[in-house]
Amino acid sequence: MNKKPLFGILLLLTTSCYADSISSVCSLKEPNQIEMIECAAQRYDKYDSNLNIVYQHKIKQLTKVKASELKSLQRAWVSKKEANCNIYSEEESGSNGRLESLECSTEMIQERIKFLKKYK
């Protein structure tokens, strides 16, 4: 059985369900800061979950050597993401720090998903 179409369907379903799974707080016209952080956290969690699905699928497709290489690259990327996005602490960015950190992480995850899909 070819797993590529099945994976594509699974990814499409998880991505299309994304909009349905986020609470109504994300659709508020004038959310307060707590609601914006909650929405950003939900968005982050969804993309992080998708990243894990794509990564696990990709690891299974690769040879042992390439899988080992990707694991090393992934560890380095996680460290880079944390270094880049954790600078948005409340001490440095004020009360918007958590929101900025979540948005930074989510953007980096979206780019990483694109990278992993193309990785060979």
C-alpha positions, 0 to 999 in steps of 0.5 A: 500500500502506498503511504504517500496518498494516505499521509497527504489525506491525513495532513490535509485533514489535520490542516483543514480541521485547524480552523475548526479546532481553534476556539471562538476566542480567535475570532473576536474582533477586539480581543484583549491581551490574554485572549490574543495569547490564548489564540496564539498558543492554540495556533502554535500547538496546532502547527507544532503537532503538524510539524511532529506528524511531518517529521515522523513521516519523513524519518520513516521514509529516509535511509538510516544515514539520512534519518540520522542526519535529519535528527541532528539537523532537527535538534540544531533547529530546535535550539535555534528556534528556542534561541531566536524566539525565547528572547521575547521575554517579558523583561525584554518585550514587556507584557507582549513577550509571551505573544511575540514568542509564540508568534516567532515560534509558530512562524519558524515551525511553518517554515520548518514544515516546508523544509521537511516536506522537501527534504530528501 
